[in-house]
Amino acid sequence: MWEIDEIDEFDYFDEIEDLLDTDEILMLYRLPKRYVRDFQNPYEWYRPKEFENRYRFSKDVVLHIILPLIRDRLENQNNRGLPVSPELKMTIALRFFATGDFQTVIGDLRGFSQSTVCRVVHKVSVALADLLHEFVRFPETEREDKVNTQLFYNIAYLAGVSALLDATHIETISPGVDIGEIFRNRKGYYSINVLAAVDPRGKFLYFDVRHPGSTHDSTCLDRSALRVLFPQHRVKGLLVADKGFPCETWLLAPYKGRRLTPVQKRHSRSFNKTRNGVETNFGRWKKKFPCLATILLNHIDNTIAIICATAVLWNIYTDSKFPNDDKIENSVIEEESINDVVPAPGMSGLAYRAAYVRRYFA
């Protein structure tokens, strides 16, 4: 049985409904909606240097190079729900890449909720990650390949090098109880093992994020497309890698141990000076996008998209910072930079390395 005062309360609402129209009743019962979009436009508010410090790219690069590539993916079909413009979506994602802050903090800076920031970062990351094969690839012309070989030769006189190969770990949270331990690496934390090849300027030529942290570097190589591209000479030249990779006729690995001959020592000095470029490049990449140097707290799918997106952005940054069109056309290719040691059929990697060392360092 209803109480007397409750019955009177229902009668009171019935009287209000009789006096008001339907639209007025909806306005009466509807909660007021918050419209918070009065923050400053970052493209107008910040000076050029301030903008670049906060978003890692200049205004011209963001508005005229990066944003046009993915604008169609960021556009909204209508204005329902007060949507975020593509320009602001780009700055929100770049802010996350450039700081690695909590999404709540990034949202507070622009007046957005954490869920909105999460959706924006995911949408921008996936859109950029879809461009990975367009921006991360080996040289398509013989001239570009020879220029890279010459630039590597200029470092420490190591002939015939096309790219530097190495792997790096990006720390993440456990993806779940069932598969979590697969992502725990030898250092004890969860990560994704990223296999990458870079050119003399530090631009990514190959990028693979398919392997969990427990996967060894050599296993990443065995499962990669490099196992097909270089042995079948689809990509000419040699890869230079550390001792975690096996020595092949198309991959130079360093000598192990301290008892080396004078010829081997000369090769090792040249080898180490050249190979250090890939580790330096990983450091510059993570410094450019500090979200990679911290723990990525996103879902594993979002984490992979973020890593790929930063690789695309890194190559865009490298192209905008170090344009090489004139360098390719005007570079002088020395004959000494071209490797002329041809592996014999069935030749092992160790035997090929010995022949290579005798040819160039004896």
Order of alpha helices (4+ residues) and beta strands (2+ residues): alpha-alpha-alpha-alpha-alpha-alpha-alpha-alpha-alpha-alpha-beta-beta-beta-alpha-alpha-beta-beta-alpha-alpha-alpha-alpha
